């Protein structure tokens, strides 16, 4: 399968990674990205906390966020995704081109 980073680079995007173990909001605020991708599949409570910090920060509150999720198992999970008001939500597995399209759409809005 194609590597997401290389597909994004081929489409002109610079990729900066951070992990839940790092001080995410500090890294994100320092970089001030055009789009933020958050995989909410692992450690959901920590990730949701990070998402809310991004939305509350003056530097990142208007940055589009694309959520990446595993298959939704409960209707409550789906409701949380919609309530988050993210730019998009991609369900795993997805093709690299779907991610590129989602990012381009988020940048247009």
Secondary structure as UniProt FT lines:
FT   HELIX           4..10
FT   TURN            11..12
FT   TURN            20..21
FT   HELIX           24..31
FT   STRAND          35..39
FT   HELIX           44..56
FT   TURN            58..62
FT   STRAND          64..69
FT   HELIX           75..83
FT   TURN            84..85
FT   STRAND          88..91
FT   HELIX           96..108
//
